[in-house]
Amino acid sequence: MKNERKTTIENAFLQPGCLKPYLEEFIAHLTAFGYTSLCLGNYIDSVCHFGSWITSHRIPISAIDDKVMVEFADHHCDCPGGRRKKKLSRNYNARVRLFVRFLADRGLVEYQPQQENNSNPPAILEQFKDWLIRHRGLSYHTVERYCRLINQLLPSLGNETKSYNANTIRSAIGAMATKYLRITVQGHATALRAYLRFVSAIGECRPGLEHAVPHMPNWRFAWLPRYLVAEDIEKVIATCDGKSAQELRDRAILLLLARLGLRAGDIITLRLEDVKWYEGTVRFCGKGRREVLLPLPQDVGDALLEYLEKGRACVAIPQIFLCLNAPYRAIPKSSTVSGVVRSALLKAGIANPPSYGANLLRHSAATAMLRGGASLDTISTVLRHRSINTTTHYAKVNIPMLERIAQPWPGGTSC
């Protein structure tokens, strides 16, 4: 095959030296995670080069640290091998660093890569993270986003939480409003309210300061739900009718989004143990640790089973949906799921869809249920809304129902 390459631990010009036994274990480790032979060959060349370099400089394995890695990356390469460029590439160094981290995980070296930003966040943010997870039940990605936004606010707020007052808080949000869009500043305001509740709970600031955070002007639910009609939904799902691992995975994802109205976060956190095959149900744990048991439609169950049997790698990872490229791992972020939807929309040839994200299929499922006669309480249960007011937003697109309750224009004049 074109992309195949011999992956024995050997190199025509460079030898791994004392790294050879660990390189063999490293290649076996990468092979188990699905790396191709071409990729493995690149790792062998990089590590052999590094092994030859530390041998020539008489550097023992135990002395490898970040300083050694920087010297290797910056050295003027006149090593054997006929490389045309004297400077090592970024990917070349990244492969060597991955190998050194492999050694560090086994206790052979003490390696801690330099941080891109040397300014460490305050210790109180670590306590804030723990509080959000333990007491608020927020997801890991939401917690990370809150802490990142608070870290941006801290230069304006200051680290002395006991000196916070309404003027300090409004000035900090005002400074953000001059730099970012309104939607971004709304995120800062939400994170700041949570942060102020936390520091108040541990007695580090005056209680009630979260009410001093200004609200951004915004009409709640002023927009109409963005959805696709049933015919277009079926076209989107039909784009993944092949038998490749990617199409089997993407079809299962699209069916879960379209039939059960899931969020992208539900897809990436869905575990093997959550599917009860004999009961025909699937369990989801959404926002705020709210669990719900939903029926598993036949076509969704068939697509899931086919993906698990024919498309998913046999690795000990609890999440159902994995990345396609090595190393095998759970899908790390929601944008990957939205990318699956976007790709399917483009393949289906749907002109000017209302949006390209995973929420488009969620809104479409809710709209279809409402038009099919489902009650708002039922839709709210399926979508796991905390408030029925959120679900009533979908009533805006039920034109036949609205026509029956619409009142005539005063005075008999048509609008």
NUDOKOL-417136 format. One record per residue (C-alpha): residue in one letter; y, x, z. Coordinates in steps of 0.5 Angstrom, whole numbers, plus 500, padded with zeros to 3 digits. Example, Ala and Ser with C-alpha at 12.3 -4.5 7.8 and 13.67 -1.06 7.14 Angstrom:
// NUDOKOL-417136
a491525516 s498527514 
END
This chain:
// NUDOKOL-417136
m500500500 k507502499 n509502506 e503505509 r503512511 k498517515 t500517522 t496523525 i500527530 e501533525 n507535521 a507540516 f513544519 l514542526 q509542532 p510537538 g508543543 c507541550 l509533548 k503532544 p498529549 y504524551 l506523543 e499521542 e499516548 f506514545 i504512538 a498508541 h503504545 l507503539 t501501535 a499495540 f506493539 g506492532 y509498529 t508499522 s505506519 l511507516 c515506522 l510510526 g510516522 n518516523 y517517530 i512522529 d517526525 s522525530 v518527536 c515533533 h522536532 f524535539 g518538541 s519544537 w526544539 i525544547 t519549546 s524554542 h529553548 r524554553 i525547556 p520544560 i518537560 s521536567 a527539565 i529533560 d535529562 d541526559 k544533558 v538536554 m538529550 v546530548 e545538546 f539536542 a543531538 d549535537 h545542535 h546545528 c539544526 d536550522 c529548524 p524548519 g523542515 g527542509 r532537512 r538536507 k543534513 k544539519 k547533523 l541528526 s542521524 r543516529 n536513528 y533519529 n536520536 a534513538 r527514536 v527521540 r531517546 l525511546 f520517547 v524520553 r524513556 f517512555 l516519559 a521516564 d517510565 r511514567 g515518572 l514525568 v522526567 e528523571 y532520565 q538515565 p542515559 q549515559 q553508560 e558507554 n563504559 n563509565 s567504569 n562500574 p563493575 p564491583 a559490587 i561483589 l559481581 e552483583 q552478589 f555473584 k549474580 d544472585 w548466588 l549463581 i541464580 r539462587 h544456588 r546454582 g540454577 l544457571 s540461566 y540469565 h544468559 t549464562 v550468568 e551474564 r556471560 y560469567 c560476570 r562478563 l568474563 i570475570 n570482569 q575481564 l579477569 l579482575 p584487572 s589481573 l586478579 g585484583 n579486587 e582484594 t579477594 k582475600 s589475597 y588470592 n593465591 a595459586 n600464583 t595469582 i590465579 r594461574 s597468572 a590471570 i589465566 g595465563 a594473561 m588471558 a591465554 t596470550 k590474548 y584469546 l583462543 r583456547 i575455547 t575462550 v580461555 q576455557 g570459558 h574464563 a577458567 t570455568 a567462570 l573463574 r572456578 a565458579 y567465582 l572462587 r567457589 f562463591 v567468594 s570462598 a562460600 i562467603 g568467607 e572472602 c578467600 r581461602 p577455600 g579450595 l582455590 e578453584 h583447584 a588452582 v585454575 p589450570 h585446565 m586447558 p588441554 n582438550 w580431548 r573430551 f568428546 a574427541 w569429535 l564425532 p557427533 r554432527 y548430524 l543429518 v540423515 a532423516 e531425508 d535431509 i531433516 e525432512 k527437507 v529442512 i522442515 a519442508 t522449507 c517452511 d510449508 g507456507 k502460511 s506466513 a507468520 q514467519 e514460516 l508458521 r513460527 d519457524 r516450522 a514449529 i521451531 l524446527 l519440528 l521441536 l528441535 a528435530 r523431534 l524432541 g532434540 l531440544 r536446545 a536453542 g535455550 d529451550 i525454545 i526461547 t524459554 l518455552 r511458555 l504457553 e503454560 d508449559 v504445553 k498440556 w494440550 y489435553 e495430556 g499431549 t505433553 v510439554 r514441560 f521443559 c526446564 g533445562 k540446565 g540446573 r532447573 r532440571 e524439569 v522434564 l515432561 l516429554 p510427549 l508432544 p508428537 q502429533 d505433527 v509438533 g502439536 d499441530 a504446528 l504449534 l497450534 e497453527 y502458529 l498460535 e492461532 k494464525 g501466526 r503469533 a501476535 c495476541 v499479546 a500478553 i507475553 p508468556 q513465551 i510462545 f515464540 l516471539 c520476534 l517478528 n519485527 a516490532 p516491538 y513484540 r517481544 a520474546 i526471542 p531474546 k537469544 s539463542 s542465536 t536467533 v533460533 s540458530 g539463525 v532459523 v536453522 r541456518 s536459513 a532452513 l538449511 l540454505 k533453503 a533446503 g539446498 i543441503 a550441501 n556442506 p552441512 p556439518 s554445522 y549450521 g546451529 a540449532 n544443535 l545440529 l538438529 r539435536 h544431534 s540428529 a534426533 a539423538 t542419532 a536417529 m533414536 l539410537 r539407530 g532406531 g533401537 a532406543 s536405549 l542410551 d538411558 t531413554 i536418549 s539420556 t532422559 v529425552 l536429551 r536431559 h543429560 r546429567 s551423565 i550417561 n557418559 t555424555 t549420551 t554414550 h558419545 y552418540 a554411540 k560412535 v555413529 n552407530 i556403525 p552397525 m552396532 l560397532 e561392527 r558387531 i562388537 a569390534 q575385535 p579383530 w586386529 p591382532 g595378528 g590377523 t593383519 s587388517 c588395519 
END
